[in-house]
Amino acid sequence: MVSAGLPQRFRKATQVIYTGWELLFPVLHIGRGIGLWSIFFDRIDGVLFTEGVHLSGKPLAADEALFSYGGELRVRVVLGYGAPIELRFGLAQGEGQPGPTFYFDVQGDVGF
């Protein structure tokens, strides 16, 4: 569960209903490495997303549901000779939160 832009208190709930939607679109196909180095830049994708969370076992009330929305850039890179990673830079705004949240994440399969 990503929970981008949502307050920390929702992580303490015992019952959670979660929904998330993403729109992924290509921004730039690089398809090149750097000289003879073992790093290959594959592509950059853009993502628009929205998430919703309900925090209890009671019937759904509008004030108990939390929503967030945002966007991110995903840079797909291959390190070495077959270790793909994804660098994620994003900005998310939670409904009712004072300001947006910037985040950075690295995901991948390094194969060790």
C-alpha positions as CSV (number, residue, x, y, z in Angstrom):
1,M,0.0,0.0,0.0
2,V,1.6,3.3,-1.1
3,S,-0.3,5.7,1.1
4,A,1.3,8.8,-0.5
5,G,0.0,12.0,0.9
6,L,-2.1,10.5,3.6
7,P,-1.6,11.2,7.3
8,Q,0.4,8.8,9.5
9,R,-2.6,7.9,11.7
10,F,-4.2,5.7,9.1
11,R,-1.4,3.2,9.5
12,K,-2.6,2.5,13.0
13,A,-6.0,1.3,12.0
14,T,-6.9,-2.4,12.5
15,Q,-9.3,-2.6,9.6
16,V,-8.6,-0.9,6.3
17,I,-10.4,-0.8,2.9
18,Y,-8.0,0.5,0.3
19,T,-8.3,1.4,-3.4
20,G,-5.7,2.8,-5.7
21,W,-5.8,3.8,-9.4
22,E,-2.9,4.7,-11.7
23,L,-2.6,6.1,-15.2
24,L,0.8,5.2,-16.5
25,F,2.1,7.0,-19.7
26,P,5.4,7.1,-21.5
27,V,7.4,10.4,-21.3
28,L,10.7,9.5,-22.9
29,H,12.3,6.3,-24.3
30,I,16.0,6.7,-23.8
31,G,17.3,3.2,-24.6
32,R,21.0,4.1,-24.1
33,G,23.9,3.5,-21.8
34,I,26.8,5.7,-20.8
35,G,29.8,4.9,-22.8
36,L,31.2,1.5,-21.8
37,W,29.8,1.7,-18.2
38,S,27.5,-1.0,-17.2
39,I,24.4,1.2,-16.7
40,F,21.6,1.4,-19.2
41,F,18.8,4.1,-19.1
42,D,15.7,2.5,-20.4
43,R,12.8,5.0,-20.2
44,I,11.0,7.6,-18.2
45,D,7.3,7.1,-17.4
46,G,4.8,9.5,-15.9
47,V,2.1,8.4,-13.5
48,L,-1.1,10.1,-12.3
49,F,-2.7,8.4,-9.3
50,T,-5.4,8.6,-6.7
51,E,-5.9,6.5,-3.6
52,G,-8.7,6.1,-1.1
53,V,-8.7,4.5,2.4
54,H,-11.5,3.7,4.8
55,L,-10.3,3.2,8.4
56,S,-12.7,1.1,10.5
57,G,-15.2,-1.8,10.5
58,K,-18.2,0.5,10.9
59,P,-20.4,1.5,8.0
60,L,-18.7,4.0,5.7
61,A,-19.1,7.6,6.6
62,A,-17.7,10.4,4.4
63,D,-15.6,11.8,7.2
64,E,-13.8,8.5,7.9
65,A,-12.6,8.1,4.3
66,L,-9.2,9.5,3.3
67,F,-8.3,10.4,-0.3
68,S,-5.0,11.4,-1.9
69,Y,-3.9,12.2,-5.5
70,G,-0.7,13.1,-7.2
71,G,1.9,12.3,-9.8
72,E,5.3,10.8,-10.2
73,L,8.1,10.2,-12.6
74,R,9.6,6.7,-12.9
75,V,13.1,6.3,-14.3
76,R,13.8,2.8,-15.4
77,V,17.5,1.9,-15.2
78,V,19.4,-1.4,-15.7
79,L,22.6,-1.7,-13.6
80,G,25.3,-4.1,-14.2
81,Y,24.2,-6.8,-16.6
82,G,20.6,-7.4,-15.7
83,A,19.7,-5.7,-12.4
84,P,16.7,-3.5,-13.2
85,I,15.7,-0.7,-10.8
86,E,13.1,2.0,-10.9
87,L,13.7,5.4,-9.4
88,R,10.4,7.1,-8.4
89,F,10.1,10.9,-7.8
90,G,6.6,11.9,-6.7
91,L,4.4,14.6,-5.3
92,A,1.1,13.7,-3.5
93,Q,-1.6,15.7,-1.8
94,G,-3.9,14.2,0.8
95,E,-7.4,15.6,1.1
96,G,-7.5,18.0,4.1
97,Q,-3.7,18.0,4.5
98,P,-1.9,21.3,4.8
99,G,0.5,20.8,1.9
100,P,1.7,18.3,-0.6
101,T,4.3,15.6,0.2
102,F,7.4,15.0,-1.9
103,Y,8.8,11.4,-1.9
104,F,11.6,9.4,-3.5
105,D,11.6,5.6,-3.7
106,V,13.9,3.0,-5.3
107,Q,12.4,-0.3,-6.3
108,G,14.0,-3.2,-8.1
109,D,15.3,-6.7,-8.3
110,V,19.1,-6.8,-7.8
111,G,19.2,-10.6,-8.0
112,F,21.6,-11.2,-5.0
